[in-house]
Amino acid sequence: EAKKKGRQNRLNISIQPEMSIRLQLQAKRPGLDMGLDNIDMVFDYTAAAVKEIPEAYETLLLEIMSGDQTLFVRADQAEAEWEIVTPILNAWESEKSDDFPNYAAGSTGPEAAERLIALDGFHWFLNPIVNKIQ
């Protein structure tokens, strides 16, 4: 019997539209032979919720109304951040690069990303949930 090539282990973290963490790995099948089975360990955030999960802005608005500032940046912090970022944005604006690997919104990313990991014999794993939506 030909020896099957093992599947790579994967850790998939989905943020939108369905929040979940999925660990896909191979585990030895119980018994004396050296057989491997594909195992999926899934934490689905929505399914695990005891009550309805609020939308992102619902939580934010509730924090505003209750006066809880833990989700917000202070004005002096925001100003310091802009002092760091503004020169970078200005440089990008004044020195456009023709070879920047940009890509369309909603796509799987620049072709340069696929070529980069292909050098090591790998490829990007496309989440079936995301592919179903697009």
Salt bridges, closest charged atoms under 4 A:
ASP33 OD2 - ARG29 NH1 3.56
ASP37 OD1 - ARG29 NH2 3.07
ASP40 OD2 - ARG22 NH1 3.53
ASP76 OD1 - ARG74 NE 3.00
GLU93 OE2 - LYS96 NZ 3.64
